[in-house]
Each structure stands twice: as structure tokens, then as C-alpha cells.
Amino acid sequence: MSQVSTLRMRFWILFCASLFSPAAHAAGSWQIEHVDRSSAPGRFSSLKIDSAGNVHVAYVIDDDGHALKYAFWDQFARRWFTMTVAGGASYCDLALDSKQRPHISYADFGTVSGARLRHVFWDGAAWQNTAIPLNSDVIGYYTSIVLDSNDYPSISFYEYRGPKGTDISVRMRTVTFNGKYWEARTVDGDNQSGKFNAMAMDRLGRRHLAYANVNTLTAGVRYAFWDGALSPIEIVEDRQQTGNELVGFSVGMAVDKDGDPHLTYVNYSHPAAKYAVRKAGRWRVETIEPMRQTAYPDRNSIAIDPDGNPYVGYFDPGRGVLRLAHRDRQKWLVETVDDNGSGFASSMQIDRGVIWMSYGDEANGGLKVARRELGSAGVNATHVSTAANPDVR
């Protein structure tokens, strides 16, 4: 029996008693399901699709227990299964290994002394949960995980407070398992670097890292990658380039088939969704559309279609809508995916001609997943901005 079949059978046994089949409904061309109907919102979701077409989502129910949960969509049964993985969690991310099993990184809830960075994975029979041995006093906010060809994890994290007895704090770090032990590295020691971070692995096994510096004086978006050694840090956009505006919150990243990174983030000073891509060593930065308000601490979502076109998801809490933008020639075509307060911290993947998005329902609680066919825009899609003259640096 294949590993995917074993995982599927295990979930059938575990969840038979609590199985539900939510009705999908259309929002334009979108099919939306309320996967988890918890009373509190399902935040910080991370969605991945395995080689068999099954969907995996990690998320945190933001109530008193702060449960880390996992949802699994069986593409044959066409149904969702959910389970609780751990308690006291926040800011999770998910990756799939070569056996299509989920690995999740997350930080303990809160920023009190002793808050740890954790790695939890499904071994085919049960969840294994490890507190990563770091000398940091507090790990907080966003984390991101990727797996190499040996299924060894690398995790990016925001070290909120460094070793006890030191003044080290709020810096961008990564930790990698080398088969024997965990290796920690400081990527950026500048004050308040890394609160929002996203990591991706390209086809050559290079790890790409995008993150925000949120210091009032140095706020901006930064980028680095690891190819056996850490590259010099690149400034994608900062206050000097924007006329003193704060940019960089809600960072998300995807890498295309050529190994080029595509980023999304927001302008916090004058709320707007932004996009940046690195081609031939140069960054091209564009504003997609204004927003009424920016969510915090949010994460935008981004995916690349088979033709290399970016799709960007972002939540506008001022209007209570989840928006999706994609390039249509020299313009962005933007549509509303969901409304009524749904859309916080979305995650997106394009697979087999379908766009999938997971996100929290801030108004009613729980987790939602939306999907539509690639190449068909929703009925409310409009062209909102031009990309003919982007800022290139």
C-alpha cells in the first residue's frame, strides 16, 4: 500500500465519527467550503497539495486553547477531515515530504520566556512533536518551513528574545537539521528584522528567504538565499525608496520554475497590496491596488501558474474582503474571493488547473477553503492598475 493510501486510511479511521461534508457554494466562479466551524477564526493557514491531488492545511484556532489543527481533503472521497495536532500554538507553516506526509513548523503561543520553535510531522501512524533546541529565550510571530531532498527541514523564525542574560533580540534567524543535529544561523541581526518571513525552495535546492524589517527607521522588505553559503542581503524596498513610507508587512513568497523569487507584501503607511519579482538580479516592484486598511499580523498569499504568471491574495479588513490579483498583460486583474470578514492570513497553491486558497473567517469563526478553475476569473473581476512602468532597481 502506498504512503498516501496509508495516510488516507489512517485518517478514515481517526475521523469517521466526526466526518462532515460541507456544502460548496459559488461566489462568482469560486467554490467555497467552511472546512472548520470552530467559534474562533482559523488563522495563519498554510496549504499544500500533494502529488496525488490531496489537499493539506495547517492552521491555528485563535481561542483560549490556541489549537494547532490539520485539515486533509481526500480527492477521491471529496471530503475534508480535521484533527487537533497540538495546543498553545501560533504562526504555523506546512511542507510535504517525499512520502507526501505533512511537516509543520510553529511557535508557541505568546512571547513570554520559554516560548519555543517546534517541528511536528506525521510519521505514518502518529504526530511527532519536537521542540527545536535553541538557546533563544523567546521565539515569536511568523515561521516558515521547507524540506530538502533528504526530507531534512529548514525553518525560518523571528527570535523575539535571544539567549538569557544578553541584550540580543528581534532578529531574523534560520535553523536546519543536517541529519544529526540542528544548525542555527543569524541571517539578519538588524533590529526588528524577520517578524514577517517566508521561505521557499527552488529546483536546485536553494533556500530563498524574504522577510520584513519593521523598525520605524529602517522598515522595508529584504531578501537572501542559501546555496551552501548565505548570500548578501538585498533590499527589495525600504523607506528610502518609498519616500519614508512603511512597507514590508504581510510578506509572502513563491519561486518560479527558473528559480526567480516573487514576493507580495503591503504598504502599511498608505494601505496597498504590493508585488515584487527578481529577474536577472534586478527587482521590479509594483503596486497592485489600494486597500482601505491593512490586517495585522497578516500574511499575503502568492502562487505562480504554469506559464509563470503570479497570483496574489490579500485581505482588506477595511472592506472585509479577500482579494485575488493576477497579471493580465500589462495590468492586474483583481477579483473578490470572499467577503463578510473572511480572508485573514490566506495561503494559496495552483495545482492541476485549479487555484486553491485557505483563509480564516474573522466574522463567523473557523477556516474556509475556496477554489476555482485557472483561467476563469470571477464575475466581479476588474482591471485596477497598470504595470507598464514598474519601479525597477
PEHUKA-V977126 format. One record per backbone hydrogen bond with DSSP energy under -0.5 kcal/mol. NH is the residue of the N-H (numbers start at 1). CO is the residue of the C=O. Records with the same first field share a line. If there is no record, write none. Layout:
NH=CO + CO
//
This chain:
6=2
7=3
8=4
9=5
10=6
11=7
12=8
13=9
14=10
15=11
16=12
18=15
19=15 + 16
20=80
25=32
27=30
29=27
30=27
31=371
32=25 + 30
33=369
35=33 + 367
36=367
42=366
43=41 + 60
45=345
46=58
48=56
50=54
53=50
55=73
56=48
57=71
58=46
59=69
60=43
61=67
62=41 + 60
63=61
67=61
68=86
69=59 + 67
70=83
71=57
72=81
73=55
74=72 + 79
75=73
78=74
79=74
80=20
81=72
83=70
85=68
86=68
88=65
89=66
90=107
93=105
95=103
97=101
100=97
103=95
104=120
105=93
106=118
107=90
108=116
109=88
114=137
115=112
118=106
119=130
120=104
121=128
122=102
123=121 + 126
128=121
130=119
132=117 + 130
134=132
137=161 + 162
138=161
139=115
140=158
142=195
144=156
146=154
148=152
151=148
154=146
155=175
156=144
157=173
158=140 + 142
159=157 + 171
160=138 + 158
161=138
162=168
166=163
170=160
171=159
172=188
173=157
174=185
175=155
176=183
177=153
178=176 + 181
183=176
184=182
185=174
187=172 + 185
188=172
192=170
193=170 + 190
194=192 + 212
195=212
197=195
198=210
200=208
202=206
205=202
207=226
208=200 + 206
209=224
210=198
211=222
212=196
213=220
214=192 + 212
219=215
220=213
221=237
222=211
223=234
224=209
226=207
227=225 + 229
231=225
234=223
236=221 + 234
237=221
239=219
241=238
242=238
243=239
244=239
247=245
248=266
249=266
251=248
252=264
254=262
256=260
259=256
262=254
263=276
264=252
265=274
266=249
267=272
268=246 + 266
269=246
272=267
273=289
274=265
275=286
276=263
277=284
278=261
279=277 + 282
282=279
284=277
285=283 + 391
286=275
288=273 + 286
289=273
291=271
295=315
298=295
300=250
301=313
303=311
305=309
308=305
311=303
312=325
313=301
314=323
316=321
317=315
319=316
320=316
321=316
322=338
323=314 + 321
324=335
325=312
326=333
327=310
328=331
331=328
332=385
333=326
334=332 + 382
335=324
337=322 + 335
338=322
341=320
342=320 + 339
343=360
344=360
346=299
347=358
349=356
351=354
354=351
355=372
356=349
357=370
358=347
359=368
360=344
361=366
362=341 + 360
365=361
366=40
367=36
368=359
369=33
370=357
371=31
372=355
374=353
376=373
377=375
381=378
382=334
384=332
385=332
387=330
390=387
391=285
392=390
393=283
//
